[in-house]
């Protein structure tokens, strides 16, 4: 079985701002934000595993990054390329809607939004 | 003539041009192997027999007319996250079970233009999230070396298919090791190119700052040929780099003597299986014998790469997978009460357990109050890891180490604890975080199971990595070993 790297065994800083474990209510709120319906059986499973993941990634707190800028692009010196604002696409409306679960008259159908 | 499935991609392309066999013969031979193996390995999600035979017949006409490209008539498979027009693209998920892409991914289009014939779409971890191919909605892929074991992931279907000689080459993608790790566990060659080298257009997105398409083949020479046809600038991918594609094949025989190799100190820690370590050290001796100069290099922040990854990748995944809303495409629940119910149940039913776990992790680390502590912090540490590599490459040409801590493990062995599963990628994630190219080559066996040597180089050093791997494969025969039962 894999032996955890050393970083995982160093105690967390006393000033840690990162919570050790998530509550059931927090899991429910994360699932609501993520638009995911969870079953009653799934909730405790995610509560355990998300808590252990957060504890694991909490190791990041130990790195000294005081003078380090967050990485914005994997290639140094590069940023997002822009293209001229010209129309290049044709209308693929009908083809794209072939994958839609429900359409009518070229529109996507959803349950009634306004009463 | 040796059996067709032992010839390899380069040999098959040459044999087709010399008309020693036809593309239809090849397609038939490999399709037969795919269909016979499916019950044992489950390497494919879709087998496109009719389309393949008709494309092969067209390839034979092109070959007869002398109008073929570099891969005309050569059979390949695509990982099922590359969009293929008219052929369903599931990404290993119930969410996309009946999704048929209206367009081809750039990689698919380029390989088609080079003449390659697609035989099918390979199985994979759901949305490429996994290291064992156990999260697929279509069931696990089994390792051809021992069917009780995983093939690695997330490109487990492509790796198993190439290892069992069901296809001579397959496309794959690597977000945290998903090409190199299954290549190591299946005893084949896997190349993850520099970020931006291969277009991501038409690749179903998982973590956009890490995802990169690449190849799985049986040799570095074959990887060079396939990559040369796949790589290049694509205006449809805003992160694609405008830079000429070198002829990787022509540069394969670049001399290895004098190559400065850095041994990654942090990779030879106590987490590494001792037998696996021995095989890697023997491989390093081979490089020394070929004239490489070995020194140890230290990348002190590298051990933090897994925690960085499990903040950055879920964060990007939670954004990317927000597009699955049950409205425009993908799974939709029955009888939604209202719009919110439609979103929540469609997503709850359509996504599997690991995907939901990562979406929620990502949602949490991006949420108000935690964004600085997790996401920004992780991007800062990512910068430190990237700087470690830059410093190392001031002194050495490439760095080497093991691809994985252990050989393949049993199906089910690591599914209960996500952290144990995540740590499988401990040696591969660093290259993704820094956008670097990496290759895994077979370097021996632990018992009956293959293990891999990983070579990572500076940005756009694919030619160097491939020529080093090619020299190693000229001095060893590990890459020619075929799992029993698939000879």
Interface residues (C-beta under 8 A of the other chain):
Chain A: X1 X2 X3 X4 X5 X6 X7 X17 X18 X22 X27 X30 X31 X32 X33 X34 X35 X36 X37 X38 X39 X42 X45 X46 X49 X50 X52 X53 X54 X56 X57 X58 X59 X60 X61 X63 X65 X68 X69 X70 X71 X72 X73 X74 X75 X76 X78 X80 X81 X83 X92 X95 X96 X98 X99 X100 X101 X102 X108 X110 X111 X112 X113
Chain B: X99 X100 X102 X194 X195 X196 X209 X210 X235 X238 X239 X241 X242 X269 X270 X271 X301 X303 X304 X306 X307 X308 X310 X311 X318 X322 X325 X326 X327 X328 X329 X330 X331 X332 X336 X337 X338 X339 X340 X341 X342 X343 X344 X345 X347 X348 X349 X351 X353 X356 X357 X359 X360 X361 X363 X364 X365 X367 X373 X374 X376 X377 X378 X379 X380 X381 X382 X383 X384 X386 X390 X405 X406 X417 X418 X419 X420 X422 X423 X424 X426 X433 X434 X435 X459
